[in-house]
Structure formats: C-alpha cells, structure tokens
Amino acid sequence: MPVELNEGLAEDRLNDRSSLMSLLASRRSASAKAMGEPGPDAAQIAEILNIAVRVPDHGKLTPWRFIVIEGEARARAGEIMAARWKVLNPGHGEAILAEQRGTFMRAPVVIAVVSTAAEHVKIPIWEQVLSAGAVCQNMLIAATALGVGCQWITGWQAYDRQVLQSLGVAKTEKLAGFIYLGTPTQAVTDRPRPEPSSLTTRWTG
C-alpha cells in the first residue's frame, strides 16, 4: 500500500530506514542551520561518494566532481565568503559578516558537487547537468540511509565566480550545490508534498 505523504508525515515516520521503499517514501532533508557533531567519518564519506557516482551518465563522461570541506577548512572558506560579501555589500555590518563566516560551520562536513559539463559532439550539456543533479540526490539518499542528516543548498556563494575560484572551481565549471552533512539538533519535520496526479497527464496520440 502506498504511503500517503501529501499532507505531511508524522515525525517518527520520516526517514524510515526499515526498507528501501520506506526510505524513499519518507526521505526528508535536515536543516543545515540545525546540524551538529558528529559528522560522517571518513568511511561514511567514502560510502556516500561511492553511491553518488552510481547515476545515469550518458556517454560515461563523468561530468561532475567533488570538493570535501571539513575541519578548519570550513572556517577558512568562511573568511573568504565574508571578505567577498563585504566587497559586494559594503554597507552591511559585522553581524552579517559573522553570518557569512559561519556558513560552512553549520555542519561538520560540506561537500561541493561541481558540474564539469562541457560541449560534446554527441552528449548535450543539459544531460550532463541533469547527471550532476542526480549525483546530489544520490548523496542525500545515501546519507539518509546511513543515518546522517543532510541538506542540498546553493546560496549566493554557488554563483559567485571569485568564491568558486577560491574553492578550486574552474571558470568552465559550475556548482551544482553544497551537500551539508551532520547530526540534526532539532526534530526533522515534513512539508506539504504535491499530489502526483495533479501534475500528470497521459498522452494518447
């Protein structure tokens, strides 16, 4: 019997790991603003990435890569973001700058998923970009299956070339998203979901 999710799921039924279908039917991201230690260990990160790459990839191009940001590197990245924010918004005060410094400190581990999509004689760029999106979703599913809180976020940093360059993202690459990984410090609650039938038509020729 299908699980009814449209009006929200009871908290104790979210992220149900009793079976694969239960997990998929109840998966809910945690909030990066409410994550704490511990984060995933090295073996768990490796497992998440191993599952991440098992996505459709037309032409076997591997049009994505990963940047793991953890430990003190999170604070160093925060200083870069704060400095850049100050240039973009010189009128903002110290409170906003402190918020920028703490962007990656919200979770023990942040993994940047970089789209390396490029012109190809056969494979459209759009299909390569979709593959990067699938990588991000696989990471969320893998993390949730391991009992790790996770959230996929972009933010202004994902679109600022100077910040991206500082993180090691080339001019020809784009940021598919930051995957925040940690332990939820607050209860994970669901949100209303659309009714699939309202989004579905059947073509009959």
Residue, then its C-alpha position, 0 to 999 in steps of 0.5 A: m500500500p502506498v504511503e500517503l505523504n501529501e499532507g505531511l508525515a508524522e515525525d517518527r515516520l520520516n526517514d524510515r530506514s526499515s526498507l528501501m521503499s520506506l526510505l524513499a517514501s519518507r526521505r526528508s532533508a535536515s536543516a543545515k542551520a540545525m546540524g551538529e557533531p558528529g559528522p560522517d567519518a571518513a568511511q561514511i564519506a567514502e560510502i556516500l561518494n561511492i553511491a553518488v557516482r552510481v547515476p545515469d551518465h550518458g556517454k560515461l563522461t563523468p561530468w561532475r566532481f567533488i570538493v570535501i570541506e571539513g575541519e578548519a577548512r570550513a572556517r577558512a572558506g568562511e573568511i573568504m565568503a565574508a571578505r567577498w560579501k563585504v566587497l559586494n555589500p559594503g554597507h552591511g555590518e559585522a553581524i552579517l559578516a559573522e553570518q557569512r563566516g559561519t556558513f560552512m560551520r553549520a555542519p561538520v562536513v560540506i561537500a561541493v558537487v561541481s558540474t564539469a559539463a562541457e560541449h560534446v559532439k554527441i552528449p548535450i550539456w543539459e544531460q550532463v547537468l541533469s547527471a550532476g543533479a542526480v549525483c546530489q540526490n544520490m548523496l542525500i539518499a545515501a546519507t539518509a540511509l546511513g543515518v546522517g542528516c543532510q541538506w542540498i543548498t546553493g546560496w549566493q556563494a554557488y554563483d559567485r565566480q571569485v568564491l568558486q575560484s577560491l574553492g578550486v572551481a574552474k571558470t568552465e565549471k559550475l556548482a551544482g550545490f553544497i551537500y551539508l552533512g551532520t547530526p540534526t539538533q532539532a526534530v526533522t519535520d515534513r512539508p506539504r508534498p504535491e499530489p502526483s496526479s495533479l501534475t500528470t497527464r497521459w498522452t494518447g496520440 
